[in-house]
Amino acid sequence: MASNANKKGNEQKRVAEMLITLWQGGRIVVKDLEEKYGVDERTVRRDIKAIKAAVLEQRDWSWNHDLVQRGTSKVYAYYLTTQDELTYAEVLALLKMVIGVRALSKPEMLTLREHLLGLLSPSHRENARRLTTVTTGTYRPVGYNAKVWPAEETQPHIGASTMEKLPLLDDIATYIQADKWIRFKYQNSTGAVSTIVGKPTSVTFSAHYFYVWIYTQQQGSEQVYRLDRMQPDSLRAAHRAEQPMNTNEGERVNQTYLLGNELTSEPYEIQYWGWPQTALDSLPGVKQVRRATADEERHHPTGTEILKTNPTSVIISGTGQMQGLVLWIMGQGALVRVLKSPKLRAAVLTEIDRIRALY
């Protein structure tokens, strides 16, 4: 009886120590446990099976395993993760997006990378680190090329590449949550600095930049300001009367592209000879897409050369921000034609005239 009691006690102690190892973020390997406790493989696997069953009953934990090297062979190492941690693919996708958009300073990007890598198991962590090492080594944040300007000339936003945006983003989010007005200094695209007083309502992201939506009493409407053009040291709380806001951030993102200060939303219809998904990815405010009719296809102004590589087109209608629509249309060249919205057609023609004047 005493022998059975000792055996039971040893088993409980062994399982408890294995659980503690797992809860502390460690890993357990069958071969290592055999040697540590002087038991056979069957006993260890029985213990692990019991631990796994207990863990799976708890919604806070997930059971995982990796292959690790032991001598000349690879064996399984078991470990736990909390349910709210991200998968390897999710972390890798986030890392690639953070690096690709180049919105953060390099120190911020590297810190965020380590935080995301810390959510992975050791083997997955090293794999993700290897897959991002080259791109992080050559990482050039937005604003980096400002360094090529002649030293004697004005260098607008030269601090954009080194500016820490996350602390400012945190401050702005705090003011939005507290429903407070703010005062800050803002440098526009010409380099001029002005003081802005307004009430921030939301933050969005487009292309390489974070944008803050702010209701200003002077304009009597919402304006959009680039986060990297705000001077962090100048940000202060301000006192103004309450003003009702529309803070549907999702709808704003869907109606805006390449944001500018002028928030002019315009309904449009265009004919596009390129790959349709290219347009849909860039114009989130699309309402309808259809194939062009045979009669519409005959109206391409540049003739057969374009039609050889792009024989069919689509008609896209939606609503978007005027400045962004013009920039996108100009970037697509002869692959796009504005069918509806006289205001948009006029804006495109004006931009074409400006370009022609340069040549």
Salt bridges, closest charged atoms under 4 A:
ASP32 OD2 - ARG70 NH2 2.78
GLU41 OE2 - ARG45 NE 2.83
ASP47 OD2 - ARG14 NE 2.47
GLU114 OE2 - ARG129 NH1 2.84
GLU126 OE2 - ARG129 NE 3.64
ASP179 OD1 - LYS199 NZ 2.85
GLU222 OE2 - ARG252 NH2 2.64
ASP228 OD2 - ARG226 NH2 2.71
GLU242 OE1 - LYS199 NZ 2.82
ASP295 OD1 - ARG298 NH2 2.63
GLU296 OE2 - ARG290 NH2 2.99
GLU351 OE1 - ARG354 NH1 3.37
ASP353 OD1 - ARG356 NH1 2.83
